[in-house]
Amino acid sequence: MSKIKLVGVDLAKSCYQICALDEQGKVLYNRKYSAQKFALAVHQLEPTHIAMEACAAAHNWGRRLQALACRQVGAAATCQSV
Protein backbone atom coordinates (compact mmCIF):
# COMPACT_ATOMS: atom_id res chain seq x y z
CA MET A 1 0.00 0.00 0.00
CA SER A 2 1.20 3.53 -0.77
CA LYS A 3 2.23 5.84 2.04
CA ILE A 4 -0.42 8.34 3.17
CA LYS A 5 0.68 11.91 2.44
CA LEU A 6 -2.48 13.86 3.31
CA VAL A 7 -5.68 13.11 5.19
CA GLY A 8 -8.75 15.22 4.49
CA VAL A 9 -11.46 15.29 7.14
CA ASP A 10 -15.12 16.25 6.70
CA LEU A 11 -16.76 16.94 10.06
CA ALA A 12 -20.51 16.42 10.46
CA LYS A 13 -22.84 16.10 13.45
CA SER A 14 -22.96 12.33 13.76
CA CYS A 15 -20.26 10.97 11.43
CA TYR A 16 -16.87 11.99 10.12
CA GLN A 17 -15.37 11.25 6.72
CA ILE A 18 -11.65 10.54 6.27
CA CYS A 19 -10.11 10.64 2.81
CA ALA A 20 -6.46 9.54 2.63
CA LEU A 21 -4.30 10.60 -0.33
CA ASP A 22 -0.87 9.39 -1.43
CA GLU A 23 1.99 11.55 -2.76
CA GLN A 24 0.46 11.60 -6.27
CA GLY A 25 -2.94 12.71 -4.94
CA LYS A 26 -4.53 9.29 -5.53
CA VAL A 27 -7.30 8.37 -3.09
CA LEU A 28 -6.12 5.46 -0.94
CA TYR A 29 -9.39 5.22 0.99
CA ASN A 30 -12.47 7.26 1.82
CA ARG A 31 -14.29 6.07 4.95
CA LYS A 32 -17.01 7.23 7.35
CA TYR A 33 -16.55 6.96 11.12
CA SER A 34 -18.56 7.72 14.26
CA ALA A 35 -16.97 10.29 16.59
CA GLN A 36 -15.43 7.61 18.83
CA LYS A 37 -14.13 5.52 15.93
CA PHE A 38 -12.82 8.67 14.20
CA ALA A 39 -10.52 9.44 17.14
CA LEU A 40 -9.24 5.86 17.07
CA ALA A 41 -8.72 5.94 13.29
CA VAL A 42 -6.73 9.20 13.52
CA HIS A 43 -4.68 7.82 16.41
CA GLN A 44 -3.71 4.80 14.28
CA LEU A 45 -2.46 6.89 11.34
CA GLU A 46 1.23 7.08 10.59
CA PRO A 47 2.67 10.62 10.90
CA THR A 48 1.01 12.69 8.19
CA HIS A 49 -0.75 15.99 7.45
CA ILE A 50 -4.41 16.32 8.42
CA ALA A 51 -6.59 19.01 6.84
CA MET A 52 -10.13 19.79 7.94
CA GLU A 53 -12.72 22.43 7.29
CA ALA A 54 -12.67 25.53 9.47
CA CYS A 55 -15.77 25.33 11.67
CA ALA A 56 -16.67 25.15 15.36
CA ALA A 57 -16.16 21.37 15.41
CA ALA A 58 -12.72 21.78 13.83
CA HIS A 59 -11.53 23.81 16.83
CA ASN A 60 -12.63 21.02 19.17
CA TRP A 61 -11.03 18.34 17.02
CA GLY A 62 -7.88 20.47 16.66
CA ARG A 63 -7.50 20.40 20.45
CA ARG A 64 -8.18 16.66 20.51
CA LEU A 65 -5.62 16.04 17.75
CA GLN A 66 -3.07 18.02 19.74
CA ALA A 67 -3.72 15.66 22.65
CA LEU A 68 -2.93 12.80 20.26
CA ALA A 69 0.53 14.34 19.59
CA CYS A 70 -0.54 16.40 16.58
CA ARG A 71 0.43 20.03 16.02
CA GLN A 72 -2.32 22.26 14.65
CA VAL A 73 -1.39 24.64 11.84
CA GLY A 74 -4.34 26.94 11.04
CA ALA A 75 -7.16 24.80 9.73
CA ALA A 76 -4.78 21.87 9.25
CA ALA A 77 -2.90 19.68 11.70
CA THR A 78 0.39 17.86 11.31
CA CYS A 79 0.88 14.66 13.28
CA GLN A 80 4.40 14.49 14.66
CA SER A 81 4.12 11.07 16.28
CA VAL A 82 1.09 9.04 17.16
C-alpha positions in Angstrom: 0.0 0.0 0.0 1.2 3.5 -0.8 2.2 5.8 2.0 -0.4 8.3 3.2 0.7 11.9 2.4 -2.5 13.9 3.3 -5.7 13.1 5.2 -8.7 15.2 4.5 -11.5 15.3 7.1 -15.1 16.2 6.7 -16.8 16.9 10.1 -20.5 16.4 10.5 -22.8 16.1 13.4 -23.0 12.3 13.8 -20.3 11.0 11.4 -16.9 12.0 10.1 -15.4 11.3 6.7 -11.7 10.5 6.3 -10.1 10.6 2.8 -6.5 9.5 2.6 -4.3 10.6 -0.3 -0.9 9.4 -1.4 2.0 11.5 -2.8 0.5 11.6 -6.3 -2.9 12.7 -4.9 -4.5 9.3 -5.5 -7.3 8.4 -3.1 -6.1 5.5 -0.9 -9.4 5.2 1.0 -12.5 7.3 1.8 -14.3 6.1 5.0 -17.0 7.2 7.4 -16.6 7.0 11.1 -18.6 7.7 14.3 -17.0 10.3 16.6 -15.4 7.6 18.8 -14.1 5.5 15.9 -12.8 8.7 14.2 -10.5 9.4 17.1 -9.2 5.9 17.1 -8.7 5.9 13.3 -6.7 9.2 13.5 -4.7 7.8 16.4 -3.7 4.8 14.3 -2.5 6.9 11.3 1.2 7.1 10.6 2.7 10.6 10.9 1.0 12.7 8.2 -0.8 16.0 7.4 -4.4 16.3 8.4 -6.6 19.0 6.8 -10.1 19.8 7.9 -12.7 22.4 7.3 -12.7 25.5 9.5 -15.8 25.3 11.7 -16.7 25.1 15.4 -16.2 21.4 15.4 -12.7 21.8 13.8 -11.5 23.8 16.8 -12.6 21.0 19.2 -11.0 18.3 17.0 -7.9 20.5 16.7 -7.5 20.4 20.4 -8.2 16.7 20.5 -5.6 16.0 17.7 -3.1 18.0 19.7 -3.7 15.7 22.7 -2.9 12.8 20.3 0.5 14.3 19.6 -0.5 16.4 16.6 0.4 20.0 16.0 -2.3 22.3 14.7 -1.4 24.6 11.8 -4.3 26.9 11.0 -7.2 24.8 9.7 -4.8 21.9 9.2 -2.9 19.7 11.7 0.4 17.9 11.3 0.9 14.7 13.3 4.4 14.5 14.7 4.1 11.1 16.3 1.1 9.0 17.2 
